[in-house]
Amino acid sequence: MSDLKNRTALVTGASKGIGAHLASALAAAGAAVVVNYRTDAAGAQRVVDDIVAAGGQALAVQGDVGQRADVEAMFTAARNAFGPVDILVNNAAVVAFAPLSALTEEDFHRQVDTNVLGPLLTMQAFAAQDDLGRSASIVNISTAGTSTHPPFSSVYVATKSALNSATRVAARELAPRGVRVNAVAPSASDTDGTRAMGFPGSPAAEAAVAEIPLGRLGVPEDYGQVVAFLASDAARWITGEVLFVSGGQR
Ligand SMILES: NC(=O)c1ccc[n+]([C@@H]2O[C@H](COP(=O)([O-])OP(=O)(O)OC[C@H]3O[C@@H](n4cnc5c(N)ncnc54)[C@H](OP(=O)(O)O)[C@@H]3O)[C@@H](O)[C@H]2O)c1
């Protein structure tokens, strides 16, 4: 178990799915956690209640990561509750699959605003904290799709490939301040979001599992310990890495 005592973590998109589990995993490792959500206040509050019931510290904060004012308000709320944010996990994303023929500008901007502009704005706000400690760390949630390039994912996978590049650039840019920036690339997974899309059990899920050597969809619990490790001092010599946590899918 990684040690994140006396650290403050902000997890974007933590009202459900992988983000909810990441918030719980970071809290279990000792961090005080800000649970960001966009629309699902009840889901975020459940995550907070579970963390507090387990003896941890957490706070739900509404905000759209693609809106600068919301991002700044999130960091202010975090600071007021727990002090500077030491750990930023960019998990919030819009996942939409469609053939090229159905691509619309509206859908492009919706995914880019959340999946690329969002992490850039949060990394900017994170780096703007002038009292960051030397253990500061960012973990961006990417996808194994940046290697497998599944059909019907041109916009989504393009946003995550951009996120991988932004991760590597930010790692170099923030390294002089001791800030580490890494990404985790999950496999196709069974989450609230993919359930709402009818993915688990579908022919598309069967095709994805056929490409995963360990032979199943991921689940949120596959990712928490890895993100906690990357956020911890145990990973102090790792930065600019995109780590595939994907049952071998790549
Ligand atoms: N599931 C997979 O198969 C899979 C595979 C590879 C990578 N990933 C990545 O893993 C991460 C989590 O995926 P998931 O399937 O767990 O997602 P999910 O269940 O659909 O949950 C998405 C979360 O993101 C939040 N969100 C969406 N837009 C937002 C915005 N503009 N500002 C703030 N929060 C926003 C949602 O908040 P509200 O519900 O409160 O609106 C929700 O908490 C994503 O980065 C995704 O790309 C997933």
The ligand as an ORCA input file, in Angstrom:
! r2SCAN-3c Opt
* xyz 0 1
  N     -14.218      2.620    -19.174
  C     -13.302      2.269    -20.072
  O     -13.440      1.274    -20.814
  C     -12.050      3.075    -20.182
  C     -10.987      2.564    -20.919
  C      -9.823      3.311    -21.024
  C      -9.744      4.546    -20.418
  N     -10.806      5.029    -19.717
  C     -10.689      6.345    -19.105
  O     -10.923      6.210    -17.718
  C     -11.544      7.396    -17.216
  C     -12.828      7.060    -16.495
  O     -13.684      6.338    -17.362
  P     -15.050      5.726    -16.791
  O     -15.530      4.747    -17.800
  O     -14.872      5.328    -15.379
  O     -15.990      7.028    -16.846
  P     -17.524      7.254    -16.375
  O     -17.983      6.098    -15.565
  O     -18.287      7.625    -17.603
  O     -17.398      8.531    -15.443
  C     -16.990      9.739    -16.022
  C     -16.762     10.748    -14.915
  O     -16.272     11.947    -15.539
  C     -17.049     13.042    -15.080
  N     -17.054     14.107    -16.078
  C     -17.427     14.052    -17.398
  N     -17.269     15.251    -17.974
  C     -16.779     16.081    -17.011
  C     -16.392     17.446    -16.981
  N     -16.473     18.211    -18.086
  N     -15.937     17.977    -15.824
  C     -15.832     17.208    -14.705
  N     -16.181     15.906    -14.669
  C     -16.653     15.358    -15.806
  C     -18.431     12.462    -14.808
  O     -19.099     13.336    -13.893
  P     -20.722     13.391    -13.702
  O     -21.208     11.981    -13.914
  O     -20.849     13.896    -12.307
  O     -21.256     14.332    -14.715
  C     -18.035     11.117    -14.177
  O     -17.714     11.295    -12.811
  C     -11.731      8.310    -18.429
  O     -10.640      9.193    -18.524
  C     -11.716      7.342    -19.594
  O     -11.328      7.960    -20.792
  C     -11.952      4.317    -19.580
*
